[in-house]
């Protein structure tokens, strides 16, 4: 008996094909089982999910409110009034200490100190953000503020800290550089840049070389006939704005790298970058290595000219 002659497919695995359009008696004639006319009868005629025939679909009729910010940073907000109530005698304050006192929740990852109320104790605060008003009050009571943040590459230094760490000697100006601040303990480990803010007062003339400075701090420094040098450590740029040009070239004219080097403003290896801060009060013909779009627009509207050099 031949086995091959007895082979057959499993029951139900093979079905007769549906013969469409073979007359109405077959049950699949005329419209071939697709109904009468319309989009769904046509070849390739499909309806996308959510389509309701042209009327406003459900997903658009339902109101939407708010959104979830995936990049949200959860701060623990601490006012000076609350700080006095929690720790009236002063001491070290950071996020972990506040959690131990039941003030900060586990979802808070950063600390911000703010407020204008007077405090009675001496505090050593380690936070991610501190308002200038709160910072000033803390330092007036002999306390200290240390800004730490994984997303902030700047070490924040106040004018009061500069005055205390670099006391004035005679009538000559005191030179304060990034390396000097680091040696004085004002720059924590891991910070590569320095930002100066207007907290505290200067008691003399200072020449400060930093990466960033607030407008109020610059104004306080210039009122004491001091000088600010904004540096860019990555490209070794000396950042100059229109306030500097007004001070160095009050009548306008040609501003070149050679002229700035001769005046002692630039080092031999430094490049010049013109920023758009300040007002243009005279026409300048400026030769720089880099210029912001705002600086170019301001200068050209006043009849000046910018030439970029390599």
Secondary structure, 3 states (H helix, E strand, C coil): CCCHHHCCCCCCCCCCCCCCCCCHHHCCCCCCCCCCCCHHHCCCCCCCCCCCCCCCCHHHHCCCCCCCCCCCCCEEEEEHHHHHHHCCCEEEECHHHHHHCCCCCCCCCEEEEECCCCCCCEEEEEECEECHHHHHHHHHCCCEEEECCCCCCEEEEEHHHHHHHCCCCCCCCEEECHHHHHHCCCCCCCCCEEEEECCCCCCCCEEEEECEECHHHHHHHHHCCCEEEEEECCCCEEEECHHHHHHHCCCCEEECHHHHHHCCCCCCCCEEEECCCCCCCCCEEEEECEECHHHHHHHHHCCCEEEECC
